[in-house]
Amino acid sequence: MMTKELTPDRAIKVALLSCSGVGPRGWERIRAWKQIEKMTWQGVWEKVLTRGEQWGLKSEALRGVAELKEKMPDWENFEEELKIEGIWVILAEDGVEGGYPPLLQEIPDHPEILFGRGTKDNLLPITQVAMVGTRRATSYGRMAARCLAEEVVAEGLGVVSGFMYGIDVICQRAAHLAGGITTGVLGYGFNYCFPQSQKPLMEEMISQGQTMITEFPPWQMPLAGNFPARNRIVAGLSLGTVVVEAAAESGSLITANLAADYGREVMAVPGPIKSIYSEGTRALLKLGATWVGSGAEIKAAVTSLDGGLPFSQVAPINDQSYQLKQKAAQALSANLPMEQKIILENLSREPLGLKAEQLMIATDLTLVDLQSHLILLQLDGQIEQIGEVFSLAQR
């Protein structure tokens, strides 16, 4: 597979698409100004900042451009930023011939840009399935994830997931150790790894031929809103999505519903009837998802694809209070250390709050570090504690 060289002209498009708030629509507005392709790197930023408002760019986009101009005064700086981490870039306009994943190109909201590390050619096969699930995997879920991932590889399929702790990374690690192909889709840029404890595994997998991709530029830190956006890429890269273990409000159900919207197969693994982490998979099965319990059944489901499932999204994911909590956490975390942003992100997903022990698992912080951040957040009035439970402060 040939990845196009990052020429100055191409770097300008990559950089503008990387700016917060610009996106494909903003790029089209900028590109409509015919002279942009004849300008220098510095000239483009000056012109966008002085004329952007007239072109219909919003204030968020202009802030993103100003930040990038300060970070990357010349296109060589931008190129160096990518080379340091061995990052390659693929644009949707490059097409399959230029390395853009064919299945991903089919979805209506495909990303215009992909940053990647590892083996580019892993993105081209269309024989991949997404395997997703809860971050709080049970012993049953861990066993099911490992066994199914190994069997999926034995059936000649690759595994796509979000490289998040819990079911996602268990499936990807099992597929990797079984000698299969696995692609991790990140909700942040390559200057970060979340949780940080998975960094060694990420580097090992990349060095041994696996692939990590993201639509976010290297300097984009993990934020709550990035992960639901990331899920569409997980679903879009895959022939189908397998939900291994999930609670009723699991983010994995977002991926499953996106897969259904894209006409891809949706599969669910049955679990213990009394486990809260089987509620999400039970809901999917009731709505028409395919029951699977082996790699052979997963392969049979995706190779006999009949156009996907016409079911509606599971209600808790679109609950208005849930979305408001997410937005509140992002707004509150604007100028905080990353550890505190991650705490707020996790609390935004749990309307009833979390105990310190749960936050330790979710954030990968030690108890001492976690307690210090919790105290600071309480002093700032951003979280509150009732008994042993921490939650976002009611405002």
Buried (B, 14 or more C-beta within 10 A) or exposed (E): BEBBEBEBBBBBBBBBBBBBBBBBEBBEBBBEBEEBEEBEBEEBBEBBBEEBEEBEBBEBBBEBBBEBBEEBEEBEEBBEBBEEEEBBBBBBEBEEEBBBBEBBEEBEEBBBBBBBBBBBEBBEBBBBBBBBBBBBBBEBBBEBBBBBBBBBBBBEBBBBBBBBBBBBBBBBBBBBBBEBBBBBBBBBBBBBBBBEEBEEBBEEBBEEBBBBBBBBBBBBBBBBBBBBBBBBBBBBBBBBBBBBBBBBBBBBBBBBBBBBBBBBBBBBBEBEEEBBBBBBBBBBBEBEBBEBBBBEBBBEBBEEEEEBBEBEBBEBBEEEEBEEBBEBBBEBBEEBEBBBBBBBBBBBBBBEBBEBEBBBBBBBBEEEEBBBBBEBBBEEEBBBBEEEBBBBBEE
